[in-house]
Amino acid sequence: MASNNKKRARTAALQVQGIGVPVEVRRHAGARRLTLRVSKTRRAVVVTVPSGCRIEEAGGFLKTNIEWVRERLGSVPEPVPLADGATIPLRGHPHAISFTGPVRGAAVVRAWASTDGSARLDVAGRPEHASRRLKDWLVAEALKDLNERVRWHAASLGVRVRRICLRDQTTRWGSCSANGFLSFSWRLVLAPPHVLDYVAAHEVAHLLEMNHGPRFWKLVAGAVPRLDEAKHWLRHKGTDLHRYAGER
């Protein structure tokens, strides 16, 4: 990672009619030419330009490639908000969301499955607050699951974890600092449990090996029986988790 401030990207917004998604212009001193990409995790268009490039040039470049952008956006799944009637995964299984309204004595969120195999998330309380309450509950469930698996792997490897925090990063599922602080995406609670377990083991193993060398992967493989399966799932299906709890 570059430490020179002059090489850091600066971001500006650009208004473009006809595509209906946010457009970001990133000025970067290291950029030699204009480039264009569509972010699948944020459903946004990103134009990277040299630091001296004018915003009008970025707009013209985007308009020239507007059909390419529309084609790429067409392959990005629509976001799924935490709304009544929507379906989201929880620990790898689809759950239909039901806003039940104020119910005396009811849990804020109740997850249950019926005999036919379908599952539901009942969210109590006033409908205007239900989405936020469900999001808070999902984050709390993610922290509970990750705390359990991190503690298990830390005890197995004989290391000490100082703190776990949850974020909503789009570029990585977890991170580890040398002083024992671990960070994870709350969205891991949406994935199958063996995927969350793999990410937990991955970050705990970094407390012994701050690299991705053979010794590191040997530690992870010894801790995660379904390692290859979990890595394959994240590689091919992980991006899809970012479409949930988004805005339409």
Backbone as CSV, one residue per row, in Angstrom:
resi,resn,N_x,N_y,N_z,CA_x,CA_y,CA_z,C_x,C_y,C_z
1,MET,0.846,-1.198,0.000,0.000,0.000,0.000,0.874,1.238,0.000
2,ALA,0.540,2.168,-0.827,1.333,3.388,-0.917,1.104,4.247,0.306
3,SER,2.206,4.812,0.834,2.092,5.676,2.001,2.177,7.145,1.633
4,ASN,2.546,7.435,0.394,2.680,8.812,-0.060,1.303,9.409,-0.305
5,ASN,0.988,10.515,0.377,-0.335,11.123,0.244,-0.647,11.531,-1.179
6,LYS,0.391,11.861,-1.967,0.159,12.306,-3.325,-0.385,11.201,-4.206
7,LYS,-0.229,9.948,-3.771,-0.696,8.837,-4.588,-2.088,8.364,-4.193
8,ARG,-2.656,8.971,-3.158,-3.983,8.567,-2.737,-5.037,9.063,-3.730
9,ALA,-6.067,8.247,-3.903,-7.132,8.620,-4.828,-8.067,9.630,-4.174
10,ARG,-8.541,10.586,-4.956,-9.565,11.517,-4.518,-10.832,11.210,-5.301
11,THR,-11.954,11.207,-4.603,-13.205,10.777,-5.212,-14.185,11.931,-5.333
12,ALA,-14.872,11.982,-6.465,-15.926,12.973,-6.687,-17.111,12.264,-7.334
13,ALA,-18.287,12.846,-7.171,-19.493,12.267,-7.762,-19.733,12.881,-9.133
14,LEU,-20.347,12.081,-10.001,-20.662,12.549,-11.350,-22.094,12.166,-11.654
15,GLN,-22.864,13.110,-12.154,-24.249,12.862,-12.509,-24.346,12.501,-13.986
16,VAL,-24.864,11.309,-14.260,-25.023,10.851,-15.642,-26.436,10.302,-15.796
17,GLN,-27.168,10.818,-16.746,-28.526,10.354,-16.970,-28.524,9.038,-17.741
18,GLY,-29.523,8.219,-17.441,-29.730,7.019,-18.239,-29.179,5.729,-17.679
19,ILE,-28.503,5.770,-16.508,-27.998,4.500,-15.958,-28.534,4.231,-14.557
20,GLY,-28.974,5.233,-13.832,-29.676,5.028,-12.579,-28.857,4.468,-11.429
21,VAL,-27.541,4.617,-11.452,-26.698,4.173,-10.349,-25.672,5.256,-10.041
22,PRO,-25.084,5.229,-8.848,-24.060,6.233,-8.526,-22.846,6.106,-9.439
23,VAL,-22.248,7.243,-9.761,-21.018,7.276,-10.564,-19.947,7.994,-9.750
24,GLU,-18.814,7.337,-9.537,-17.704,7.925,-8.794,-16.547,8.196,-9.747
25,VAL,-15.972,9.376,-9.630,-14.761,9.718,-10.380,-13.607,9.739,-9.385
26,ARG,-12.624,8.893,-9.602,-11.467,8.823,-8.708,-10.236,9.378,-9.413
27,ARG,-9.743,10.490,-8.906,-8.500,11.062,-9.443,-7.322,10.432,-8.697
28,HIS,-6.408,9.873,-9.460,-5.279,9.166,-8.856,-3.992,9.561,-9.560
29,ALA,-3.004,9.956,-8.765,-1.738,10.408,-9.345,-1.029,9.299,-10.114
30,GLY,-1.298,8.061,-9.745,-0.632,6.953,-10.422,-1.319,6.507,-11.693
31,ALA,-2.505,7.049,-11.985,-3.247,6.646,-13.183,-2.626,7.274,-14.427
32,ARG,-2.420,6.472,-15.466,-1.852,6.972,-16.725,-2.921,7.264,-17.770
33,ARG,-4.093,6.664,-17.561,-5.173,6.859,-18.536,-6.501,6.712,-17.823
34,LEU,-7.582,6.985,-18.522,-8.916,6.831,-17.949,-9.322,5.364,-18.001
35,THR,-9.858,4.856,-16.899,-10.358,3.483,-16.859,-11.762,3.471,-16.272
36,LEU,-12.467,2.403,-16.537,-13.874,2.313,-16.169,-14.175,0.911,-15.647
37,ARG,-14.928,0.832,-14.546,-15.361,-0.469,-14.048,-16.703,-0.327,-13.348
38,VAL,-17.393,-1.459,-13.204,-18.658,-1.500,-12.489,-18.452,-2.314,-11.225
39,SER,-18.717,-1.705,-10.072,-18.582,-2.393,-8.799,-19.811,-3.257,-8.550
40,LYS,-19.598,-4.569,-8.471,-20.718,-5.477,-8.213,-21.178,-5.408,-6.767
41,THR,-20.263,-5.095,-5.851,-20.641,-5.067,-4.440,-21.467,-3.838,-4.086
42,ARG,-21.203,-2.708,-4.754,-21.926,-1.472,-4.431,-22.872,-1.037,-5.532
43,ARG,-22.900,-1.792,-6.625,-23.729,-1.438,-7.784,-23.498,0.028,-8.156
44,ALA,-22.251,0.325,-8.463,-21.853,1.690,-8.806,-20.844,1.645,-9.945
45,VAL,-20.759,2.760,-10.670,-19.797,2.899,-11.757,-18.617,3.718,-11.238
46,VAL,-17.408,3.228,-11.483,-16.206,3.904,-11.005,-15.332,4.268,-12.203
47,VAL,-15.060,5.568,-12.347,-14.168,6.071,-13.392,-12.889,6.545,-12.717
48,THR,-11.766,5.945,-13.067,-10.476,6.360,-12.513,-9.732,7.180,-13.570
49,VAL,-9.257,8.350,-13.151,-8.627,9.272,-14.099,-7.321,9.798,-13.503
50,PRO,-6.389,10.259,-14.352,-5.179,10.928,-13.837,-5.563,12.161,-13.025
51,SER,-4.694,12.563,-12.114,-5.021,13.655,-11.188,-5.333,14.966,-11.895
52,GLY,-4.760,15.199,-13.056,-5.000,16.460,-13.743,-6.186,16.446,-14.686
53,CYS,-6.902,15.352,-14.737,-8.031,15.215,-15.674,-9.233,16.017,-15.193
54,ARG,-9.901,16.692,-16.106,-11.090,17.464,-15.758,-12.302,16.549,-15.649
55,ILE,-13.276,16.961,-14.835,-14.482,16.169,-14.617,-15.262,16.002,-15.927
56,GLU,-15.167,16.999,-16.814,-15.864,16.920,-18.098,-15.287,15.790,-18.961
57,GLU,-13.992,15.582,-18.862,-13.361,14.493,-19.612,-13.852,13.144,-19.107
58,ALA,-13.981,13.026,-17.802,-14.488,11.783,-17.223,-15.913,11.516,-17.686
59,GLY,-16.735,12.580,-17.709,-18.112,12.425,-18.177,-18.178,12.012,-19.629
60,GLY,-17.323,12.623,-20.471,-17.304,12.249,-21.879,-16.844,10.825,-22.089
61,PHE,-15.858,10.390,-21.316,-15.363,9.017,-21.404,-16.463,8.028,-21.032
62,LEU,-17.205,8.350,-19.994,-18.298,7.470,-19.577,-19.390,7.404,-20.641
63,LYS,-19.763,8.537,-21.206,-20.820,8.549,-22.225,-20.408,7.768,-23.474
64,THR,-19.119,7.828,-23.803,-18.621,7.065,-24.952,-18.777,5.566,-24.733
65,ASN,-18.686,5.147,-23.472,-18.742,3.721,-23.136,-20.036,3.345,-22.424
66,ILE,-21.088,4.150,-22.643,-22.328,3.960,-21.895,-22.981,2.600,-22.163
67,GLU,-22.886,2.095,-23.380,-23.489,0.798,-23.679,-22.755,-0.326,-22.953
68,TRP,-21.443,-0.208,-22.857,-20.658,-1.196,-22.102,-21.084,-1.186,-20.638
69,VAL,-21.302,0.012,-20.087,-21.723,0.138,-18.699,-23.088,-0.495,-18.497
70,ARG,-24.021,-0.211,-19.396,-25.374,-0.779,-19.268,-25.342,-2.307,-19.341
71,GLU,-24.488,-2.829,-20.206,-24.373,-4.283,-20.331,-23.853,-4.891,-19.025
72,ARG,-22.824,-4.262,-18.439,-22.281,-4.774,-17.179,-23.290,-4.644,-16.042
73,LEU,-23.996,-3.526,-15.985,-25.000,-3.340,-14.939,-26.128,-4.359,-15.053
74,GLY,-26.415,-4.757,-16.289,-27.468,-5.743,-16.492,-27.147,-7.094,-15.890
75,SER,-25.869,-7.362,-15.672,-25.470,-8.652,-15.091,-25.324,-8.577,-13.576
76,VAL,-25.505,-7.384,-12.989,-25.398,-7.223,-11.541,-26.784,-7.401,-10.923
77,PRO,-26.934,-8.316,-9.976,-28.254,-8.535,-9.373,-28.783,-7.289,-8.684
78,GLU,-30.091,-7.130,-8.695,-30.718,-5.999,-8.027,-30.529,-6.121,-6.519
79,PRO,-30.369,-4.992,-5.824,-30.254,-5.049,-4.360,-31.551,-5.534,-3.722
80,VAL,-31.426,-6.180,-2.588,-32.580,-6.686,-1.845,-32.633,-5.964,-0.496
81,PRO,-33.556,-5.031,-0.305,-33.645,-4.326,0.979,-34.253,-5.226,2.044
82,LEU,-34.050,-4.859,3.299,-34.650,-5.601,4.405,-36.089,-5.120,4.551
83,ALA,-36.939,-5.621,3.671,-38.324,-5.161,3.596,-39.286,-6.315,3.805
84,ASP,-40.486,-5.977,4.211,-41.523,-6.982,4.401,-41.768,-7.738,3.094
85,GLY,-41.709,-9.063,3.146,-41.930,-9.884,1.960,-40.668,-10.255,1.205
86,ALA,-39.552,-9.591,1.511,-38.287,-9.919,0.851,-37.729,-11.227,1.417
87,THR,-36.823,-11.833,0.673,-36.176,-13.069,1.123,-34.675,-12.848,1.171
88,ILE,-34.074,-13.192,2.306,-32.630,-13.063,2.471,-32.079,-14.377,3.028
89,PRO,-30.810,-14.655,2.807,-30.221,-15.851,3.417,-29.814,-15.574,4.858
90,LEU,-29.930,-16.581,5.688,-29.410,-16.535,7.052,-28.712,-17.865,7.302
91,ARG,-27.409,-17.788,7.538,-26.579,-18.985,7.701,-26.768,-19.955,6.531
92,GLY,-26.908,-19.367,5.342,-26.963,-20.157,4.120,-28.337,-20.614,3.689
93,HIS,-29.369,-20.354,4.500,-30.725,-20.798,4.158,-31.631,-19.591,3.909
94,PRO,-32.438,-19.610,2.844,-33.319,-18.472,2.562,-34.405,-18.333,3.621
95,HIS,-34.623,-17.094,4.043,-35.661,-16.774,5.018,-36.516,-15.638,4.459
96,ALA,-37.830,-15.803,4.507,-38.743,-14.734,4.116,-38.921,-13.783,5.295
97,ILE,-38.891,-12.481,5.007,-39.040,-11.474,6.058,-40.515,-11.128,6.226
98,SER,-40.962,-11.101,7.486,-42.347,-10.732,7.778,-42.364,-9.691,8.887
99,PHE,-42.859,-8.495,8.583,-43.016,-7.467,9.598,-44.358,-7.714,10.292
100,THR,-44.305,-8.135,11.542,-45.522,-8.558,12.246,-46.213,-7.430,12.991
101,GLY,-45.566,-6.258,13.092,-46.152,-5.162,13.833,-45.908,-5.312,15.330
102,PRO,-46.407,-4.358,16.106,-46.216,-4.435,17.560,-46.896,-5.664,18.143
103,VAL,-46.119,-6.460,18.888,-46.642,-7.658,19.545,-46.109,-7.664,20.968
104,ARG,-47.000,-7.588,21.951,-46.581,-7.520,23.351,-45.799,-8.781,23.737
105,GLY,-44.626,-8.571,24.300,-43.831,-9.692,24.789,-43.069,-10.459,23.732
106,ALA,-43.161,-10.036,22.470,-42.486,-10.775,21.394,-41.027,-10.366,21.302
107,ALA,-40.192,-11.309,20.866,-38.794,-11.000,20.593,-38.716,-10.028,19.418
108,VAL,-37.667,-9.240,19.389,-37.516,-8.283,18.291,-37.523,-9.010,16.951
109,VAL,-36.757,-10.087,16.855,-36.727,-10.919,15.652,-36.817,-12.374,16.080
110,ARG,-37.659,-13.102,15.393,-37.794,-14.527,15.655,-37.553,-15.281,14.362
111,ALA,-36.532,-16.140,14.352,-36.237,-16.974,13.184,-36.831,-18.353,13.427
112,TRP,-37.595,-18.831,12.470,-38.186,-20.154,12.640,-38.379,-20.819,11.289
113,ALA,-38.505,-22.141,11.328,-38.696,-22.946,10.115,-39.960,-23.779,10.262
114,SER,-40.677,-23.950,9.157,-41.892,-24.753,9.170,-41.581,-26.188,8.763
115,THR,-42.560,-27.032,8.890,-42.350,-28.452,8.584,-42.113,-28.701,7.099
116,ASP,-42.505,-27.759,6.240,-42.280,-27.949,4.810,-40.889,-27.488,4.365
117,GLY,-40.067,-27.052,5.332,-38.704,-26.657,5.006,-38.514,-25.172,4.774
118,SER,-39.592,-24.415,4.677,-39.463,-22.973,4.491,-39.115,-22.313,5.821
119,ALA,-38.499,-21.156,5.751,-38.071,-20.462,6.964,-38.465,-18.992,6.884
120,ARG,-38.610,-18.379,8.062,-39.094,-17.011,8.108,-38.396,-16.235,9.217
121,LEU,-38.313,-14.934,9.025,-37.833,-14.015,10.051,-38.980,-13.082,10.404
122,ASP,-39.553,-13.255,11.580,-40.622,-12.381,12.041,-40.007,-11.215,12.800
123,VAL,-40.318,-10.004,12.361,-39.753,-8.801,12.978,-40.885,-8.028,13.635
124,ALA,-40.822,-7.927,14.957,-41.871,-7.233,15.701,-41.560,-5.741,15.796
125,GLY,-42.597,-4.969,16.121,-42.422,-3.533,16.301,-43.040,-2.731,15.176
126,ARG,-42.919,-1.418,15.282,-43.509,-0.538,14.285,-42.810,-0.734,12.939
127,PRO,-43.579,-0.820,11.857,-43.003,-1.121,10.533,-41.901,-0.159,10.103
128,GLU,-41.998,1.117,10.476,-40.997,2.084,10.035,-39.629,1.842,10.678
129,HIS,-39.598,1.056,11.750,-38.331,0.747,12.417,-37.879,-0.697,12.171
130,ALA,-38.694,-1.465,11.468,-38.437,-2.902,11.354,-37.142,-3.210,10.598
131,SER,-36.859,-2.483,9.526,-35.639,-2.747,8.751,-34.391,-2.539,9.600
132,ARG,-34.367,-1.430,10.340,-33.211,-1.156,11.195,-33.077,-2.198,12.291
133,ARG,-34.196,-2.615,12.874,-34.144,-3.612,13.951,-33.653,-4.955,13.416
134,LEU,-34.070,-5.301,12.220,-33.601,-6.553,11.629,-32.111,-6.479,11.329
135,LYS,-31.654,-5.347,10.801,-30.224,-5.178,10.521,-29.412,-5.287,11.813
136,ASP,-29.876,-4.636,12.864,-29.173,-4.713,14.148,-29.120,-6.149,14.654
137,TRP,-30.202,-6.869,14.477,-30.251,-8.268,14.920,-29.287,-9.129,14.124
138,LEU,-29.218,-8.920,12.810,-28.294,-9.687,11.977,-26.844,-9.429,12.386
139,VAL,-26.516,-8.179,12.663,-25.159,-7.850,13.092,-24.847,-8.533,14.428
140,ALA,-25.820,-8.523,15.344,-25.617,-9.173,16.637,-25.442,-10.685,16.476
141,GLU,-26.204,-11.288,15.576,-26.060,-12.724,15.323,-24.700,-13.033,14.710
142,ALA,-24.243,-12.171,13.814,-22.921,-12.357,13.214,-21.832,-12.305,14.285
143,LEU,-21.939,-11.336,15.190,-20.942,-11.209,16.260,-20.959,-12.434,17.164
144,LYS,-22.147,-12.934,17.464,-22.254,-14.129,18.307,-21.578,-15.331,17.643
145,ASP,-21.878,-15.556,16.364,-21.285,-16.694,15.646,-19.775,-16.555,15.526
146,LEU,-19.318,-15.347,15.204,-17.876,-15.139,15.030,-17.129,-15.229,16.353
147,ASN,-17.712,-14.717,17.418,-17.082,-14.851,18.734,-16.873,-16.317,19.090
148,GLU,-17.888,-17.122,18.839,-17.806,-18.549,19.158,-16.704,-19.230,18.370
149,ARG,-16.655,-19.006,17.055,-15.669,-19.692,16.225,-14.256,-19.137,16.431
150,VAL,-14.140,-17.829,16.642,-12.823,-17.240,16.892,-12.252,-17.772,18.198
151,ARG,-13.072,-17.841,19.239,-12.589,-18.377,20.516,-12.107,-19.816,20.362
152,TRP,-12.856,-20.595,19.586,-12.490,-22.004,19.386,-11.155,-22.113,18.667
153,HIS,-10.996,-21.384,17.588,-9.749,-21.459,16.813,-8.576,-20.857,17.592
154,ALA,-8.822,-19.801,18.362,-7.744,-19.200,19.151,-7.243,-20.173,20.205
155,ALA,-8.172,-20.873,20.854,-7.762,-21.863,21.853,-7.003,-23.011,21.203
156,SER,-7.457,-23.422,20.027,-6.806,-24.525,19.315,-5.382,-24.174,18.913
157,LEU,-5.157,-22.926,18.498,-3.836,-22.509,18.035,-2.993,-21.869,19.137
158,GLY,-3.578,-21.670,20.312,-2.822,-21.110,21.418,-2.481,-19.644,21.263
159,VAL,-3.404,-18.863,20.708,-3.166,-17.431,20.533,-4.235,-16.645,21.284
160,ARG,-3.987,-15.345,21.469,-4.911,-14.469,22.188,-5.481,-13.425,21.241
161,VAL,-6.790,-13.374,21.213,-7.489,-12.343,20.431,-7.920,-11.247,21.385
162,ARG,-7.532,-10.038,21.104,-7.846,-8.929,22.005,-9.248,-8.377,21.782
163,ARG,-9.665,-8.281,20.523,-10.983,-7.712,20.258,-11.465,-8.117,18.876
164,ILE,-12.781,-8.250,18.742,-13.417,-8.519,17.455,-14.353,-7.361,17.152
165,CYS,-14.294,-6.840,15.941,-15.249,-5.818,15.528,-15.840,-6.195,14.168
166,LEU,-17.031,-5.690,13.920,-17.731,-5.970,12.663,-17.846,-4.698,11.843
167,ARG,-17.684,-4.861,10.537,-17.814,-3.747,9.606,-18.606,-4.205,8.393
168,ASP,-18.716,-3.317,7.423,-19.411,-3.666,6.181,-18.508,-3.372,4.995
169,GLN,-17.258,-3.834,5.086,-16.304,-3.607,4.012,-16.676,-4.416,2.772
170,THR,-16.296,-3.916,1.618,-16.646,-4.580,0.360,-15.460,-5.278,-0.293
171,THR,-14.255,-5.065,0.205,-13.075,-5.619,-0.465,-12.505,-6.842,0.233
172,ARG,-12.895,-7.097,1.467,-12.381,-8.272,2.175,-13.398,-8.733,3.205
173,TRP,-13.310,-9.998,3.574,-14.246,-10.577,4.535,-13.734,-10.482,5.967
174,GLY,-12.435,-10.331,6.112,-11.874,-10.206,7.446,-10.488,-9.617,7.367
175,SER,-9.991,-9.167,8.506,-8.624,-8.652,8.574,-8.095,-8.878,9.978
176,CYS,-6.776,-8.855,10.103,-6.121,-9.115,11.375,-4.957,-8.153,11.548
177,SER,-4.822,-7.601,12.750,-3.670,-6.757,13.052,-2.730,-7.522,13.981
178,ALA,-1.480,-7.145,13.982,-0.480,-7.857,14.766,-0.740,-7.763,16.265
179,ASN,-1.517,-6.765,16.704,-1.778,-6.625,18.137,-3.015,-7.389,18.598
180,GLY,-3.563,-8.241,17.720,-4.653,-9.120,18.137,-6.049,-8.608,17.901
181,PHE,-6.204,-7.571,17.088,-7.529,-7.057,16.750,-8.001,-7.686,15.444
182,LEU,-9.176,-8.297,15.469,-9.741,-8.926,14.278,-10.975,-8.163,13.828
183,SER,-11.125,-8.011,12.527,-12.284,-7.335,11.957,-12.926,-8.241,10.918
184,PHE,-14.259,-8.283,10.903,-14.987,-9.141,9.977,-16.168,-8.385,9.370
185,SER,-16.623,-8.869,8.222,-17.858,-8.374,7.628,-19.044,-9.031,8.324
186,TRP,-20.015,-8.221,8.737,-21.201,-8.784,9.376,-21.971,-9.690,8.419
187,ARG,-21.768,-9.519,7.112,-22.518,-10.282,6.126,-22.175,-11.773,6.127
188,LEU,-21.128,-12.143,6.834,-20.778,-13.561,6.923,-21.891,-14.377,7.574
189,VAL,-22.753,-13.742,8.361,-23.859,-14.478,8.961,-24.879,-14.908,7.912
190,LEU,-24.837,-14.296,6.745,-25.733,-14.684,5.654,-25.233,-15.944,4.946
191,ALA,-23.937,-16.213,5.047,-23.314,-17.346,4.352,-23.483,-18.629,5.153
192,PRO,-23.260,-19.783,4.513,-23.296,-21.047,5.259,-22.284,-21.040,6.402
193,PRO,-22.570,-21.728,7.503,-21.682,-21.701,8.675,-20.241,-22.112,8.386
194,HIS,-20.027,-23.076,7.462,-18.648,-23.494,7.206,-17.840,-22.388,6.522
195,VAL,-18.532,-21.445,5.867,-17.841,-20.312,5.240,-17.412,-19.315,6.316
196,LEU,-18.319,-18.987,7.225,-17.963,-18.111,8.349,-16.835,-18.723,9.168
197,ASP,-16.892,-20.022,9.385,-15.859,-20.704,10.164,-14.500,-20.587,9.483
198,TYR,-14.478,-20.719,8.169,-13.219,-20.588,7.436,-12.621,-19.195,7.598
199,VAL,-13.439,-18.147,7.463,-12.917,-16.789,7.583,-12.415,-16.544,9.005
200,ALA,-13.131,-17.063,10.002,-12.676,-16.923,11.384,-11.314,-17.593,11.575
201,ALA,-11.170,-18.817,11.090,-9.905,-19.536,11.217,-8.792,-18.826,10.456
202,HIS,-9.109,-18.301,9.290,-8.135,-17.594,8.455,-7.514,-16.428,9.220
203,GLU,-8.364,-15.610,9.840,-7.851,-14.432,10.537,-7.130,-14.813,11.829
204,VAL,-7.617,-15.815,12.549,-6.923,-16.248,13.766,-5.535,-16.799,13.423
205,ALA,-5.443,-17.540,12.316,-4.150,-18.093,11.903,-3.135,-16.998,11.594
206,HIS,-3.618,-15.830,11.199,-2.703,-14.710,10.920,-1.997,-14.224,12.190
207,LEU,-2.527,-14.542,13.349,-1.856,-14.150,14.584,-0.558,-14.924,14.787
208,LEU,-0.428,-16.042,14.082,0.820,-16.796,14.093,1.643,-16.563,12.838
209,GLU,0.968,-16.387,11.719,1.648,-16.200,10.430,1.003,-15.018,9.712
210,MET,1.666,-13.871,9.741,1.115,-12.678,9.092,1.471,-12.666,7.609
211,ASN,1.098,-13.709,6.925,1.397,-13.864,5.504,0.473,-14.941,4.957
212,HIS,0.611,-15.252,3.683,-0.161,-16.331,3.072,0.766,-17.400,2.507
213,GLY,1.819,-17.685,3.252,2.780,-18.700,2.848,2.319,-20.110,3.191
214,PRO,3.129,-21.115,2.859,2.769,-22.522,3.105,2.444,-22.823,4.565
215,ARG,3.191,-22.240,5.507,2.937,-22.501,6.919,1.577,-21.966,7.338
216,PHE,1.207,-20.801,6.793,-0.111,-20.235,7.096,-1.217,-21.162,6.616
217,TRP,-1.149,-21.589,5.352,-2.209,-22.419,4.797,-2.261,-23.795,5.456
218,LYS,-1.142,-24.257,5.969,-1.148,-25.523,6.713,-1.943,-25.374,8.009
219,LEU,-1.781,-24.236,8.677,-2.550,-23.969,9.894,-4.049,-23.922,9.601
220,VAL,-4.412,-23.210,8.530,-5.831,-23.067,8.201,-6.422,-24.415,7.798
221,ALA,-5.702,-25.170,6.983,-6.198,-26.478,6.540,-6.399,-27.411,7.721
222,GLY,-5.541,-27.314,8.732,-5.699,-28.163,9.909,-6.890,-27.781,10.759
223,ALA,-7.322,-26.532,10.627,-8.442,-26.042,11.436,-9.789,-26.127,10.726
224,VAL,-9.764,-26.179,9.391,-11.016,-26.116,8.612,-11.106,-27.323,7.687
225,PRO,-11.890,-28.333,8.037,-11.995,-29.529,7.188,-12.535,-29.247,5.784
226,ARG,-13.407,-28.237,5.658,-14.032,-27.925,4.371,-13.404,-26.685,3.747
227,LEU,-12.093,-26.580,3.841,-11.380,-25.392,3.390,-11.622,-25.085,1.924
228,ASP,-11.381,-26.050,1.051,-11.531,-25.807,-0.391,-12.964,-25.450,-0.752
229,GLU,-13.907,-26.109,-0.100,-15.323,-25.833,-0.364,-15.684,-24.403,0.048
230,ALA,-15.178,-23.965,1.201,-15.468,-22.617,1.680,-14.836,-21.560,0.775
231,LYS,-13.593,-21.773,0.360,-12.921,-20.826,-0.528,-13.651,-20.734,-1.858
232,HIS,-14.103,-21.873,-2.377,-14.843,-21.890,-3.643,-16.156,-21.125,-3.502
233,TRP,-16.845,-21.314,-2.378,-18.123,-20.630,-2.162,-17.918,-19.114,-2.150
234,LEU,-16.929,-18.641,-1.411,-16.685,-17.202,-1.345,-16.291,-16.629,-2.701
235,ARG,-15.490,-17.401,-3.435,-15.014,-16.918,-4.733,-16.166,-16.760,-5.715
236,HIS,-17.116,-17.680,-5.677,-18.182,-17.693,-6.686,-19.510,-17.109,-6.205
237,LYS,-19.740,-17.084,-4.892,-21.027,-16.616,-4.390,-20.923,-15.488,-3.378
238,GLY,-19.707,-15.196,-2.939,-19.547,-14.193,-1.899,-20.038,-12.815,-2.288
239,THR,-19.772,-12.413,-3.520,-20.186,-11.079,-3.965,-21.686,-10.874,-3.825
240,ASP,-22.449,-11.943,-4.000,-23.907,-11.845,-3.938,-24.393,-11.390,-2.567
241,LEU,-23.624,-11.622,-1.504,-24.050,-11.228,-0.167,-24.190,-9.714,-0.035
242,HIS,-23.481,-8.960,-0.870,-23.525,-7.503,-0.770,-24.812,-6.912,-1.331
243,ARG,-25.638,-7.718,-1.968,-26.869,-7.164,-2.515,-27.953,-7.045,-1.451
244,TYR,-27.763,-7.723,-0.319,-28.788,-7.697,0.739,-28.579,-6.509,1.671
245,ALA,-29.697,-6.040,2.208,-29.705,-4.854,3.085,-29.216,-3.631,2.322
246,GLY,-29.496,-3.608,1.018,-29.124,-2.465,0.184,-30.328,-1.603,-0.119
247,GLU,-30.087,-0.583,-0.920,-31.164,0.337,-1.313,-31.571,0.050,-2.743
248,ARG,-32.846,0.197,-3.007,-33.347,0.069,-4.377,-33.147,1.382,-5.111
